[in-house]
Amino acid sequence: MVPVIRRVSRQVAETVLASGWMYLGRFIGLFWAVLLTHEMGIATYGAYAIAIAISVLITVPLDHYYVVRILRVNTHTFLGDRSTRLIGGLVLLAVGAILLQGDHYLSGFAIGKAGGEMAFNAAKSEFIRGGHPARAMGLDTARQLIGFGATAAYFLGVDNPTLLGIAAWTLVSFVPFLAWAAWISWGHRPLRPEITARTAAIIGEAVGGAVYAQADIVMLGALASDKSAGYYAYGSLLIWSLAAVGQNYSYTFTERLREVGGHASAGPAIGPSVRLSLGLGGVVAAVAVVMPFADAPAELVWTFAILAVVTVPRTLSSIFTTVLAVQKRDRFRTVVTWISVAVKFPLLLAVGHYGGPAAAAAFLVSDLVMTYAYGRAVHRPSAVDEGRAP
């Protein structure tokens, strides 16, 4: 009984600490968004958010292969993968910096930030592998602080700040962490990525996931306006941050899941997962209730109100994803992700001109589809396979 209590206590402590670090970093990001909006307008923030979304669309397909593998491979393979991941990130960062020098804001910022994130993720990957999300999120928060300090100093220190200048200082803020990543990776020969059917499934899921999570911001900007994209980006920032609490919680089970071959009995139980998801949804609902008293625009209020409901299935999906990753059900996750994309974006195309609330409604419908499929796969009795759809 005592070992069980200690294990549960460690999982709770890791989850709380990781979430605390994460929310400090997210608060910094939100404060920066508010500062940028206040000084330059919601449309400018919308343009900034669109560039960030494009950078994620670049990062995730390239990086997700390694995100999944760190939960599975042996130490030698992990160290080689980390070196490859770092080199790829540095190349993208250099390309982005060159483009920014040529006054290409959107492409330079998107590509450069994608490279910085990829290399930074290589640095913190050992903490995720060891089941210590709190350390990984602490490092992420330190990066957020340095990035905010660099960009805010530029933003407040010049008479006419531009998005191009903000982008350049954002890339500069990655440098100390990339130097550290190079130090810990030195001496470990990079490994060539495995080109297999499973690799294709992993990359396919990542592309679908990136499109699912970020392309709606870009699409909303095209269908409605940069202002609507800005409102929706605010809400998306909040709910994806909240859903990461569920992901941090599930990461504390990764070692136990690996030990038993991914059997769901060693992972997060459904009861605590649902209660956590409902609680996080309540946080967003409370924000939506308070907004009218602060004279928030109606579009922003309704966007947050609908996203409060989205938070529940989104958190559950984040929890289920970790279990499915350890179980190596890559093809299944790929199929479900693309089905969800096929649900979300035709809906958004049809109603996106109505703005943020319409985008949130499309998000809700598609996320219910994904959560049902993932939950059924994780919690129904079945043998763990090697990547085939259950």
Secondary structure, DSSP 4 states (H G I P E B T S, - for coil): -HHHHHHHHHHHHHHHHHHHHHHHHHHHHHHHHHHHHHHH-HHHHHHHHHHHHHHHHHHHHHHHHHHHHTTTS-HHHHHHHHHHHHHHHHHHHHHHHHHHHTT-HHHHHHHHHHHHHHHHHHHHHHHHHTT-HHHHHHHHHHHHHHHHHHHHHHHHHSSS--HHHHHHHHHHTTHHHHHHHHHHHTT----PPP-SHHHHHHHHHHHHHHHHHHHHHHHHHHHT-HHHHHHHHHHHHHHHHHHHHHHHHHHTTHHHHHHTTT-GGGS--HHHHHHHHHHHHHHHHHHHHHGGGGT--HHHHHHHHHHHHHHHHHHHHHHHHHHHHHTT-HHHHHHHHHHHHHHHHHHHHHHGGG-HHHHHHHHHHHHHHHHHHHHHHHHS-----SSS--
